[in-house]
Amino acid sequence: MKFSPLDAQHRSLNAKMVPFGGWDMPLAYSAGTLAEHAACRESATMFDVSHLGTVRVEGADAFDRLQEVLTNDLSKIAPGRAQYTHLLNEVDASVLDDIIIWWVSEDVFDVMPNASNTDRVVAAIGGTDTTATRAVIAVQGPDARRLVATFCPAAAEVPRFNVREVSVSGHSCVVAGTGYTGEDGIEIAVPVEGAADVWNALLAAGVIPAGLGARDTLRLEAALPLHGHELGEGITSLQAGLEWVVAWKKQSFQGREALAAEKEHGVSRRLVGIGIEGRRPARDGSLVLDADGSEIGFVSSGNFSPTLGHCVALAFVVPTVAVGQQVLLDVRGTHIPGVVVTTPFVAKKK
């Protein structure tokens, strides 16, 4: 079991700790998941996401190494920007990991894998695993930038999907305008020795700590994919509705041939959103049925939406299913009605 550099801070706040991806991480604090979720939608919260990986790729060939392996096209951005991309299986084009790249400076990239996938990303692109040298704090919500600006205006000013090196609470940090809640905000990568200082500065500014429980309900409302659910073994970028991260104009990237074959023949399933009445969620693995009771897919993620006041789900279904179609969710033998809806379920406030 690995422990975050902020482990002591979580325990001092009486967080409920749970294992996640090989790390002991906070599920929720004393206020509870619903209150933390609401704080992110209405004000600002901070999440310890130090369990995510960081792989530093640098040198004159760093750009080419990433460009040759990953699906998106780095030439569409520049130093000081961030980009979402996929690492595919060469054989069947399933998504081995979905990744954010922070282009820190001309020949320096911080590649951010999911917690359990760091080793496979290093194997594919090289680089140095620097996860143990830093903590990462995600500050999210409509008031995130205003509250961060009270003690570090430079960090608050980093635009969406931009990356800057900034001094935060006296520590040299990499700050990116990225996040995973559907709200505006920033993520701060701070050296281990400065993690507590930055965390405490955020607390003093009025930012509310939030755990993995709220992080999951927030990302589901925003219809953001979670590896192991909407992405992973047997699931391609096309099935997940994420073709926009695939730069077809590139001559090659890992898994391109298999993905092109799927595009030519058409996907056998696709990801949709389903609205469900009531508070009984259809969890991952629940079958999706048509009005006649025939199986047409399965739920990949499902939960109660605190913002909407009813349940929602993401599900892989046959390609002919359309928005507005009535479906049934098989929840432990009980058929619960639902309807296919557009996503995100909850849009970011303007």
Secondary structure, DSSP 8 states (H G I E B T S, - for coil): -EE-TTHHHHHHTT-EEEEETTEEEEEE-TT-HHHHHHHHHHS-EEEE-TTS--EEEESTTHHHHHHHHSSS-GGGS-TTBEEEEEEE-TTT-BEEEEEEEEEEETTEEEEE--GGGHHHHHHHH--EE-GGGEEEEEEESTTHHHHHHTT-HHHHT--BTBEEEEEETTEEEEEEB--SSSS-EEEEEEEGGGHHHHHHHHHHHT-EE--HHHHHHHHHHTT---BTTTBBTTBBTTTTT-GGG--TTSS--TTHHHHHHHHHH--S-EEEEEEESSS----TT-EEE-TTS-EEEEEEEEEEETTTTEEEEEEEE-TT--TT-EEEEEETTEEEEEEEE-S-SS----
